[in-house]
Amino acid sequence: MQYLVIVEKGPSSFGAYVPDLPGCIAVGESRTEVTRLIHEAMEFHVQGLIEDGQPVPPPSSQAELVELAA
């Protein structure tokens, strides 16, 4: 399965979250680190849902880049 991951740059760190997996988040000092951490968090999150007998939400979020003239 492929889930949309949103990565945001903050003043001193990067944050990431998965809209289709509520509560699945990560924070890192670099984009590379937060990408690695969100991947680990997603695996942990989905495994926890499975172990608890909960349904794993299917990927449904999409993203699109929209260009505006500055």
N, C-alpha and C positions, 0 to 999 in steps of 0.2 A: 504494500500500500504506500502511496505517496501523499503526505500531508503538507499543506501550506504552512510555512514557518515565517513569521513576521520578525524581522531583526530591526531594532531601533538603536541608534547611537545616542547616548546620553552625554552629559558634561564630562564624566570621568569613566564611563563603562559602556558596555553594550548589553542590551536586554533582548530576549527572544521569547516568543510564545506561539502556541499552536491553537488557532481559533476552534478547531474541531475537537481538541482535547482540553476542555476547561481545567484550569489549574496546572497545566503543564508549562512551566516557565524555566528560564535559565538566565544567569547574569555572568558576564565575563569581562576581562580587561581588554580583550581584542575581539574582532569579528571572528577570527579563527577559533579562539577559545570558546566563545558563546555558541558557535556552530557545533563544535564537538560536544559541549555540555547539553545543548538542547537535544541532540541525537540520543545521548545517554538517557536524558530525562524522558524522552518519548518511549524508548524501550522499557524503562522502568515503569512508566505510567500504564502502558498497554499490558505489560505482564501483570501488574497489580490488578487491573480490571479483570483479566482472565482468571487469575487466582481467586478473586472475590466472586466469580460467577456473574460479573456484570457484562453487558454488551460493550463491544468496542465500537465507538462511533465511526461510521464510514467517512472517508474524506469527502468533503463537500464544498469547502471554501475555495475560492479562486481569487486571483489577483490580476490586475492589469496596470501597466504603466501608461499614464496619460500625459502627453507633452503639452505644455502651455508656452506661449510666446512670453518672454520676459519683458 
